Structure formats: C-alpha cells, structure tokens
Amino acid sequence: MLQLQAIRDRKEDIIRALTKRNIDVTSLVENVLHLDEKRRALQTRLDATLAESNALSKEIGMLFKTGKAQEANLLKEKTGQLKEDSKKLGEDLNITADELQNVLYQIPNVPHDSVPAGSTEEDNEEVFKEGNIPTLQTDALPHWELAKKYDLIDFELGVKVTGAGFPVYKGKGARLQRALISYFLDRNTGAGYTEIQVPHLVNEASGYGTGQLPDKEGQMYHIGADDLYLIPTAEVPVTNLLRGEILSQKDFPIQYTAYTPCFRREAGSYGAHVRGLNRLHQFDKVEIVRVEHPTNSYEALDGMVEHVKQILRELKLPYRILRLCGGDLGFTSALTYDFEVFSTAQDRWLEISSVSNFETYQANRLKLRYKDENGKSQLAHTLNGSSLALPRVLAGILENYQTPSGIQIPEVLVPYCGFEVIN
C-alpha cells in the first residue's frame, strides 16, 4: 500500500498520478487524511491520559508513604476514571486505525512515469518483438486438437476428476511439462536465483502482504475450515518469506526462484479464447522474485526482462513485449512488462509472463525494511516475474513446432525430454 507520509506530503500528485489508471481516488485520499488526523488526535489524548494516570499513581504512592491516606484515596478515585477513559480511548484508537488501514488497502499503486495512458489491453505499448512466425501447413491444428491427436492432454478426464480447467497431462505431454519446469529452474538458478520450495497454501496475512487481498479475493480458492488460500502464484509465499524482516544493505539483491502449481478461480472466463490451455483453474508456473535496494530496482527489472527474453530465444518462439497501460496495470504494480508468444494455429498472441516492479507498495504491507547508511529503517523494493508460466508456452510449442509428421521438440529441451519429436 502507499505510504501514509507520502499521501500527507504529496496528496495532489498522487491523486493526479492515479488518474492514469482511469480512477479518481480523491474521496479515498481525503478519507485517509481524515482518519489519520483522527487517529493522531486519539493517540495524543491517550498518551496524555496515560501520562496523567502515571503521574497520579506516583503521587498517591508518596502520599501513602507520608501518612496522608485520606488525600491518597481521593486521588485514587480520579485514577479510576482515568483508567476508564484510557480504555475507551484505546478502543477508539484501534477502531480508527483499522478503518484507516482498510481505506489504504483500497488505493492502488502509483504508476511509474513511463506507464502509458489507456483504459484496456488494446492501449498497451509494444516495446519489443523478436522471432519469426512460422508458416504452417493449411491443415495446422490448435493445441487442444494436437493434444487429443497425440494423446498428450486429456481435458475431459480432468472434468471427470475435478471440473473444467483442471487438465490431465499424459505420456509425452507430462514429460514435456516436466522438462519445461526443470529447464526454467535451471536457467533461473544459472542466473543467480536461489531455488526454493514453498507451501501451496497461505494464510490471510500473506494474501494481504503481497496485495492479492482484498483486491483479488474472488479469484482465490479459499479453504474456509482452516482460513487458508490456495496460491494464485508463487509470488505470494516466496515474497512473504521476508515479511517483517529488517535487512542490511549487504543482503541485496535477494533472488529466489520457485516452481509451484497455481490456482485461480477465473470467474466469468468463457468463450473460444479460453479453450484448451489458454485459461485454466490450475496450472504450473516457475517464478522469479527479487528484493532490491530502491536505487537498483529498475536496473533489476531490466535484467529480469532480458532474462526472460533469453529463455524465449532459446525456445525459438516468436514473442513480443508490452508495457502495460494504466488501465491494464495490476493493482500493486508500478510498472509491468507482459511477454506474449504468438500462437500460429490460433493466429493470436498469448500472454506467458508478466515482469513487474512494485517499488515499496508490497514492502509497506509486508513491513519489509532495510537499514540505510545512517541506521534508519527504509522500505525495500520488491519485484517478480513469470519465468515462465507453462500452459501457453506449451501451447505455443505444440502449435508452432507442428509438422505433417509430428511435433518437433525445441532443441534446448531435448536433453530434458529424452525425445526429439512427438508422433
């Protein structure tokens, strides 16, 4: 969430900057400032009441010591009232602080200056494109038909076991899936990321820490009996490993990579554009997460973008990079680059990765800080990216590498798969 001091100091700038997201946060900001003023006034009154109560307690003790019991007992009546007052002030303070926090949660991150204006994905800015789009035979098939033809993925069996959006990978389809996971992890660890394995369920504090709650509560699977959430991305548990930590500057950069299944309800997702692997409720993804000193976070973001570029070059998939406009930018992000691979059989671009800098927005929720050169606590910057999400990468490989005699395997994956062609 935004820092309270920043809202106090730069109220008009923040309201103006957030119009790039096509929203007016004036009333929210005004409410924040009102509640903040109320909270500080209550804190001042509580501090004064407690101070008066403490002073009287000391005076009562001295009176008893000097044999002035009657005077002491009179003052004790007053301390009783002060205790009642302080209790009520403390309750009011907690209620006001909670109200303030809830309003702060409703304000999204301020977009970076480079974020283009716009309201929908059509307004995203293409900043890079690379790779040759292959010319396929006239009877080329989309990936869901290829998966059926070569018995790679069974979507109907997933419906039987669970429901729509939970595919079953089979044979060479399962091996190709496992190969991609291993390849992505190896490329990430080779670039300096530490591989970790994390829980696939998180508590409510973790959801709030990275900003999935309360913004995307309807998109997350919730286990009511235990008040836990299935993770929508490894970003949530990985980043929360550092919740409440105070780092030293020598700890930077912190770089993690993790493979996890991801679970998303994707409510309201219907139509031909979500067929096959295009939109799932459960899918596999390899994530990279970085925690950086604020002065280095945008250089780190550029490095993450180059890293994902190199993976796609090695897979020899045609792709492009978009800088997301204000209207398409995620709630917690200051700047996001989306990677899309071209699906030749579907004749459309498919998103396969988002690489984002959240600046201090997540760190403020997480209370993730570091000590600067003066020993003062400052908020770190957090970043994350998909490296990569598997379903649409797999779809791109199946469609773009299909031939009349079978599906070729990208050369870089052959050592991981153990086979060169699916036929």
Salt bridges, closest charged atoms under 4 A:
GLU12 OE2 - LYS11 NZ 3.90
ASP13 OD1 - ARG16 NH2 2.52
GLU30 OE2 - LYS11 NZ 2.60
ASP36 OD2 - ARG8 NE 2.61
ASP36 OD1 - ARG39 NH2 2.71
ASP36 OD2 - ARG40 NE 3.53
GLU52 OE2 - LYS78 NZ 3.46
ASP92 OD2 - LYS88 NZ 2.83
GLU125 OE1 - ARG323 NH1 2.95
GLU126 OE2 - LYS129 NZ 3.93
GLU126 OE1 - ARG320 NH1 3.30
GLU130 OE1 - ARG313 NE 2.64
ASP151 OD1 - LYS170 NZ 2.93
ASP154 OD2 - LYS170 NZ 3.95
ASP215 OD2 - LYS216 NZ 3.01
ASP227 OD1 - HIS222 NE2 2.94
ASP251 OD1 - LYS250 NZ 3.98
GLU266 OE1 - ARG279 NH1 3.66
GLU287 OE1 - LYS285 NZ 2.52
GLU292 OE2 - ARG290 NH2 2.66
GLU306 OE2 - LYS309 NZ 2.97
GLU314 OE1 - ARG187 NE 3.05
GLU340 OE1 - ARG320 NE 2.76
GLU399 OE2 - HIS143 ND1 2.91
